Amino acid sequence: MAAFSPQERIAFAAALAGALVLHAGAILALSDRPLPRAVDSLAVATRLIEAPPPPAPEPVVKQTVQPVAQPVVPRAARRATPVRKPDTRPVPALLALPLHGEGSLAYAFVIDGQPGEAALSFHIGAERFEMTLERRAGDRELPVWRSEGRVGPQGLQPERHRVTRQGRDRELLIFDRDAARPVLLVGARAFPLSAGTQDRLSWWLQLAAMLAAEPAPSIGQRLRVPVAGPTGVNDWDFEVAARDGDRWLLRRDLVRGAGRPALQWSAWLDGRRGFLPVDLRFSLDDDEQWALRLLE
């Protein structure tokens, strides 16, 4: 600065002062501009959290059935193989019998190949019934079967079944249906009595009434009739085996057992007569023992 003249020093000072002023103005101008905002990581995170997430694939839901509460079954019972029940029909609520009033039917009778004759006498009213079957083959007079009891909406309800020979009782079955637990009485023995149980004579008409109650009988259909005998009550299952016009063949077959031959019962029922039995046969090992055929 000492080398400069007084005039040059004044000019340099003035220039320096102007430069300082300009520099200060620039600084002030920059200071007035808003500073850039710092990135708020919390705000960004908040926005990311609040933003709806991308749709996720719907989970596969298995259709399940709520189990029904079952009674506790012993393990031994669970392992047992269930027994298939026979395809049988229950007794309808209302049965119409093929015979009414008082009368008699004549049958041709054959036993062990010997021809004979038989007669079925009946008295069937609104509330009670009586039936008697008499059979004869040559000089051979067979036991007489008698059945009596009540008549109800479900057909015949036997009360007594009596077998006599030469006027003497050979067999007596008593159906005690009015007891707290209905029983079949055979002498001093008592057996449980099923609903709808018949005797060895009344089942003829009961089976007829059951088939007549069917709206559409068909081959293979099965009807069950409990039948009483000296050893108790057994279910007799008859199968519709054939049809010939208005006549239907019902069969009951029992396979050969230990010390017992095969048993077969056959009954032709006539639909034109309320399915009245018109032909009855009993066989052992397909060897016919006796047969009854209604005489026209």
C-alpha positions as CSV (number, residue, x, y, z in Angstrom):
1,M,0.0,0.0,0.0
2,A,3.0,2.3,0.6
3,A,3.9,2.1,-3.1
4,F,0.5,3.5,-4.1
5,S,-0.1,7.2,-4.4
6,P,-2.7,8.8,-2.2
7,Q,-5.2,8.8,-5.1
8,E,-4.6,5.1,-5.8
9,R,-5.0,4.2,-2.2
10,I,-8.4,6.0,-2.0
11,A,-9.6,4.3,-5.2
12,F,-8.5,0.8,-3.9
13,A,-10.2,1.4,-0.6
14,A,-13.4,2.4,-2.3
15,A,-13.2,-0.7,-4.5
16,L,-12.6,-2.9,-1.5
17,A,-15.5,-1.3,0.3
18,G,-17.8,-1.9,-2.7
19,A,-16.8,-5.6,-2.9
20,L,-17.5,-6.1,0.8
21,V,-20.9,-4.6,0.4
22,L,-21.7,-6.8,-2.6
23,H,-20.4,-9.9,-0.7
24,A,-22.5,-9.0,2.4
25,G,-25.7,-8.6,0.2
26,A,-25.1,-11.9,-1.4
27,I,-24.8,-13.5,2.0
28,L,-28.0,-11.8,3.2
29,A,-29.9,-13.0,0.1
30,L,-28.8,-16.5,0.7
31,S,-29.8,-16.3,4.3
32,D,-33.4,-15.3,3.4
33,R,-33.9,-18.5,1.3
34,P,-35.5,-21.4,3.2
35,L,-33.1,-24.2,4.1
36,P,-33.8,-27.7,2.8
37,R,-35.7,-29.9,5.3
38,A,-34.0,-32.8,6.8
39,V,-35.5,-36.2,6.2
40,D,-37.5,-37.3,9.2
41,S,-37.0,-41.1,9.5
42,L,-39.8,-41.4,12.0
43,A,-42.2,-39.7,9.6
44,V,-41.2,-42.0,6.8
45,A,-41.6,-45.0,9.0
46,T,-45.0,-43.8,10.1
47,R,-46.1,-43.3,6.5
48,L,-44.9,-46.8,5.6
49,I,-46.8,-48.3,8.5
50,E,-50.0,-46.4,7.8
51,A,-49.9,-47.3,4.1
52,P,-52.2,-50.3,3.3
53,P,-50.2,-53.5,2.8
54,P,-50.4,-55.3,-0.5
55,P,-53.2,-57.9,-0.6
56,A,-52.1,-61.3,0.6
57,P,-53.4,-64.5,-0.9
58,E,-56.4,-65.9,0.9
59,P,-55.5,-68.9,2.9
60,V,-57.0,-72.2,1.9
61,V,-59.7,-73.1,4.4
62,K,-60.6,-76.8,4.7
63,Q,-64.3,-77.5,4.9
64,T,-64.9,-79.4,8.1
65,V,-68.0,-80.9,9.5
66,Q,-68.6,-80.4,13.2
67,P,-68.6,-83.9,14.7
68,V,-71.8,-84.9,16.5
69,A,-71.3,-85.9,20.1
70,Q,-71.4,-89.7,20.3
71,P,-71.7,-91.9,23.3
72,V,-68.5,-93.4,24.6
73,V,-68.2,-96.9,23.1
74,P,-66.0,-99.5,24.7
75,R,-62.9,-100.3,22.7
76,A,-64.0,-103.9,22.2
77,A,-67.3,-102.7,20.8
78,R,-65.6,-100.4,18.4
79,R,-63.5,-103.2,17.0
80,A,-66.6,-105.4,16.4
81,T,-67.9,-105.7,12.9
82,P,-71.4,-104.3,12.6
83,V,-74.1,-106.8,11.7
84,R,-76.1,-105.8,8.7
85,K,-79.8,-105.8,9.4
86,P,-82.1,-107.6,6.9
87,D,-83.9,-105.4,4.5
88,T,-87.4,-105.9,6.0
89,R,-90.4,-103.7,6.2
90,P,-92.1,-102.7,9.5
91,V,-95.7,-103.6,10.1
92,P,-97.9,-100.8,8.6
93,A,-100.1,-98.8,10.9
94,L,-103.3,-100.2,9.3
95,L,-103.9,-103.7,8.0
96,A,-106.8,-105.1,6.1
97,L,-107.4,-108.8,6.5
98,P,-108.4,-110.9,3.5
99,L,-111.2,-112.7,5.4
100,H,-114.1,-111.3,7.3
101,G,-117.2,-112.7,9.0
102,E,-117.8,-116.5,9.4
103,G,-117.0,-119.2,6.9
104,S,-114.8,-122.1,5.9
105,L,-112.2,-122.7,3.2
106,A,-111.5,-126.2,1.7
107,Y,-107.9,-127.2,0.7
108,A,-106.4,-130.2,-1.1
109,F,-103.9,-131.6,1.4
110,V,-100.8,-133.7,0.8
111,I,-98.5,-135.0,3.5
112,D,-95.4,-137.2,2.8
113,G,-96.8,-137.9,-0.6
114,Q,-100.2,-139.0,0.7
115,P,-103.2,-137.1,-0.5
116,G,-105.9,-135.8,1.8
117,E,-108.1,-132.8,2.6
118,A,-108.1,-129.9,5.0
119,A,-110.5,-127.2,6.1
120,L,-109.9,-123.8,7.6
121,S,-112.9,-122.5,9.6
122,F,-112.9,-118.9,10.7
123,H,-114.9,-116.3,12.5
124,I,-113.4,-112.8,12.1
125,G,-115.2,-109.9,13.5
126,A,-114.4,-106.2,14.2
127,E,-112.7,-107.0,17.5
128,R,-112.0,-110.7,17.8
129,F,-111.2,-113.7,15.7
130,E,-111.1,-117.5,15.8
131,M,-109.6,-119.9,13.3
132,T,-109.4,-123.7,13.2
133,L,-107.4,-125.9,10.8
134,E,-108.3,-129.5,10.5
135,R,-106.3,-132.0,8.2
136,R,-106.8,-135.6,7.3
137,A,-104.9,-137.9,4.9
138,G,-106.5,-141.3,4.5
139,D,-107.0,-142.8,7.9
140,R,-104.4,-140.5,9.3
141,E,-105.9,-137.7,11.4
142,L,-103.4,-134.9,12.1
143,P,-103.4,-132.5,15.1
144,V,-106.0,-129.7,15.0
145,W,-104.7,-126.1,15.2
146,R,-106.8,-123.4,16.9
147,S,-106.0,-119.8,17.1
148,E,-108.0,-117.0,18.9
149,G,-107.4,-113.5,19.9
150,R,-108.1,-109.9,19.1
151,V,-108.3,-107.8,15.9
152,G,-106.8,-104.4,15.8
153,P,-105.4,-101.8,13.4
154,Q,-102.3,-103.9,12.9
155,G,-104.1,-107.0,12.1
156,L,-104.4,-110.1,14.3
157,Q,-103.3,-110.3,17.9
158,P,-103.4,-113.9,19.0
159,E,-104.1,-114.7,22.7
160,R,-104.1,-118.5,22.5
161,H,-102.8,-121.1,20.2
162,R,-103.9,-124.6,21.0
163,V,-102.9,-127.9,19.3
164,T,-105.1,-130.9,20.1
165,R,-105.2,-134.5,19.0
166,Q,-108.2,-136.8,19.6
167,G,-109.6,-134.1,21.9
168,R,-106.6,-133.7,24.1
169,D,-104.3,-130.7,24.3
170,R,-100.9,-131.4,22.9
171,E,-99.6,-127.8,23.0
172,L,-100.8,-124.5,24.4
173,L,-99.3,-121.1,23.8
174,I,-100.6,-118.1,25.8
175,F,-99.9,-114.5,24.6
176,D,-99.9,-112.2,27.7
177,R,-99.9,-108.9,25.9
178,D,-101.4,-106.9,28.9
179,A,-98.5,-107.6,31.2
180,A,-96.0,-104.8,32.1
181,R,-93.6,-106.7,29.8
182,P,-95.6,-108.8,27.3
183,V,-94.5,-112.4,27.4
184,L,-95.3,-115.7,25.7
185,L,-96.2,-118.5,28.1
186,V,-95.5,-122.1,27.2
187,G,-96.2,-124.2,30.3
188,A,-94.0,-122.9,33.1
189,R,-91.7,-121.1,30.7
190,A,-92.0,-117.4,29.7
191,F,-90.4,-115.8,26.6
192,P,-90.3,-112.1,25.6
193,L,-93.2,-111.3,23.3
194,S,-92.4,-109.0,20.3
195,A,-95.0,-106.6,18.9
196,G,-97.1,-108.2,16.1
197,T,-96.2,-111.8,17.1
198,Q,-98.3,-114.4,15.4
199,D,-98.9,-118.1,16.0
200,R,-98.3,-120.9,13.4
201,L,-101.8,-120.4,12.0
202,S,-102.6,-116.7,12.3
203,W,-99.4,-115.8,10.3
204,W,-101.2,-116.9,7.1
205,L,-103.6,-114.0,7.2
206,Q,-101.2,-111.5,8.8
207,L,-98.7,-112.0,6.0
208,A,-101.5,-111.5,3.5
209,A,-102.6,-108.2,5.2
210,M,-99.0,-107.0,5.2
211,L,-98.4,-107.6,1.5
212,A,-101.8,-106.0,0.7
213,A,-100.7,-102.9,2.6
214,E,-97.7,-102.4,0.3
215,P,-98.4,-99.7,-2.3
216,A,-96.1,-101.4,-4.9
217,P,-95.0,-104.9,-4.1
218,S,-91.8,-105.9,-5.9
219,I,-89.5,-108.9,-6.4
220,G,-86.9,-109.0,-3.7
221,Q,-89.0,-107.2,-1.1
222,R,-88.9,-108.7,2.4
223,L,-91.6,-108.9,5.0
224,R,-91.0,-109.9,8.6
225,V,-93.5,-111.7,10.8
226,P,-92.6,-112.7,14.4
227,V,-94.0,-116.2,14.9
228,A,-94.4,-117.9,18.3
229,G,-93.6,-121.6,18.9
230,P,-92.9,-124.0,21.8
231,T,-89.3,-122.6,22.1
232,G,-90.1,-118.9,21.9
233,V,-90.6,-116.2,19.3
234,N,-88.6,-116.1,16.1
235,D,-88.6,-113.6,13.2
236,W,-89.8,-115.2,10.0
237,D,-88.5,-113.2,7.0
238,F,-90.4,-113.8,3.8
239,E,-89.0,-112.6,0.5
240,V,-91.1,-111.9,-2.6
241,A,-89.6,-114.4,-4.9
242,A,-91.8,-114.4,-8.0
243,R,-95.0,-113.2,-9.6
244,D,-97.5,-114.9,-11.8
245,G,-100.3,-112.5,-12.8
246,D,-102.1,-111.5,-9.7
247,R,-100.4,-114.2,-7.6
248,W,-97.2,-113.6,-5.6
249,L,-94.8,-116.2,-4.3
250,L,-93.2,-115.4,-0.9
251,R,-90.5,-117.7,0.4
252,R,-88.8,-118.2,3.7
253,D,-85.5,-120.2,3.6
254,L,-83.3,-121.3,6.5
255,V,-80.0,-122.8,5.6
256,R,-78.8,-126.1,6.9
257,G,-77.6,-125.9,10.5
258,A,-75.8,-128.2,12.9
259,G,-77.9,-131.3,13.0
260,R,-80.7,-129.6,11.2
261,P,-81.7,-129.8,7.5
262,A,-82.5,-126.7,5.4
263,L,-86.1,-125.5,5.8
264,Q,-88.3,-123.9,3.2
265,W,-91.7,-122.3,3.4
266,S,-93.5,-121.2,0.3
267,A,-96.8,-119.2,0.1
268,W,-98.6,-118.1,-3.0
269,L,-100.9,-115.1,-2.3
270,D,-103.7,-114.1,-4.6
271,G,-104.0,-110.4,-5.1
272,R,-107.5,-110.7,-6.4
273,R,-108.6,-112.0,-3.0
274,G,-106.8,-109.6,-0.7
275,F,-103.6,-111.7,-1.0
276,L,-105.3,-114.7,0.6
277,P,-102.9,-117.7,0.8
278,V,-104.0,-120.1,-1.9
279,D,-101.0,-122.5,-1.9
280,L,-98.8,-123.3,1.1
281,R,-95.9,-125.7,1.2
282,F,-93.2,-126.8,3.6
283,S,-90.0,-128.7,2.7
284,L,-86.9,-130.1,4.3
285,D,-83.8,-130.0,2.0
286,D,-86.1,-129.3,-0.9
287,D,-88.1,-132.5,-0.1
288,E,-91.8,-131.5,0.3
289,Q,-93.3,-132.5,3.6
290,W,-96.8,-131.1,3.2
291,A,-98.8,-128.9,0.9
292,L,-102.1,-127.1,1.0
293,R,-103.9,-125.8,-2.2
294,L,-107.1,-123.9,-2.0
295,L,-110.0,-125.5,-3.9
296,E,-111.8,-123.1,-6.2
